[in-house]
């Protein structure tokens, strides 16, 4: 006898993708997460494609991964997917030293972030209601 299987972390009409250890500050990534939160998937992809921010390309790839997870692993309809959650968390912070005058040192912090995108199928909610 083994341990019982853990329950899934999301509902049956949800799909998620997580980008861990991304070398950018969470503050910068949170601006992109706010842009796409609550939008339909096609609109969110367009927002990220034309965004001038550097991490937008990688967040777009993460969103496409969440769409692929929804289609292949959960069998959800792509046309009715909405970005239900998009949140950013802190991760590792690399600490480096920059030499300064008179033998002193200044600390340089290089933060990493973690982005989570959860997509929800709105057609199932309409059927349930």
N, C-alpha and C positions, 0 to 999 in steps of 0.2 A: 504494500500500500504506500502510495506517495502522497504528496501534499495535494490539496485541491487546487484547481486552476484559479488564478486570479480573475476577477471579473474585468471586463473591458473598461478602458478609461473613458470611452465615449459611448453615446447612444447608437442604436442601429442605423439611424439616419444621418450620422456624422462621420467625417473622415478627418484625419489630422496628419500633419507633417511637422517635423522639428529640425531646425538647423542649429547644431551645437558648435561651440568653440569658433564662432565667427569673429574675425579680427576687426572689429569696429566697436565704437562705444555704444552702449545701449540707448543713450540719449539720441543719437543720430538715427538709429534703427527705429526708435519709437515714433519718429515723425512719419516714416513710411507706413508703419503699422496703423497709425491713426488715419492715414489717407485711404486705406483699403477696407477698414473695418466696417462691416454692415453692407458692403456693396455686392452686387451680383458678380459672378466670377469673370465674365467677359469684360465688364467695366473695370474691375480691379486689375486685370492683366493689361488693359490699355493704359490705365493710370501709371502702372509701374514701367511700362515700355517707354513712355514719353517723359518720365521723371528725370530731372537733371542730376539727381543725387547718385553718388557712386555705388552704394549698396543696393540700389533698386534692381540691378541686373540679377543679383544673387537672391533677393527676396522674390523676384519673379520666377526664378527657377524653383524655389521652394513652393510657391503657389502652384506651379505646374505639377510638381511632385504630389501635392495634396490632391489635385484633380485626378491624377493617375491612380492614386490610392483609392479614391472614391469610386472610380470606374471599375478597376480591376479587383480590389479586395472586398468592396462592399456592394458593388452592383448598383450604384446610385446614378440617377439621371443628371448628366452634366449641365444641361440647360437650366435646371432649376436649383443649382447650387448657389449658396450665398456664403460670404466670409462671415461666419458667426463670431469667431474670436480671432484676434491677432494680437498677441502680447509678446513683450520682450523682457528678458530677465538678464541679470548680471551673471557672469561666469568668471573664469580665471582673470587675474590681473598680473601681467608680467611687470616686474620692477627692474628698471635699468638705471644706470648712473651716467650723468653727463658731467664732464670735468668743467670746473669753473675757476675763476681767478683765485690766486693765493692758496692753492692746494685744497680748495673746497670742492664739494660735489653737490649737484642738484639731482633730485630724484625724477625720473621720467616714468610715468605710469602708462602702460600699454594695455588697455582693457579688451576683454573678449565679451561677446554677448551670445545669448541663446534666443532664437525666434521660434514661436509656435503659432501655426495657423490651423484653425479648425473650420472646416466647411460643413454646412448643414443643408440637407435636401429639403426645400420648402414644399415640394409637391406632396410629400408624405404627411406634413403637418395639415395641409389643406384637405387631404383625404380623411384624416382622423377627425377633423372638425366637422 
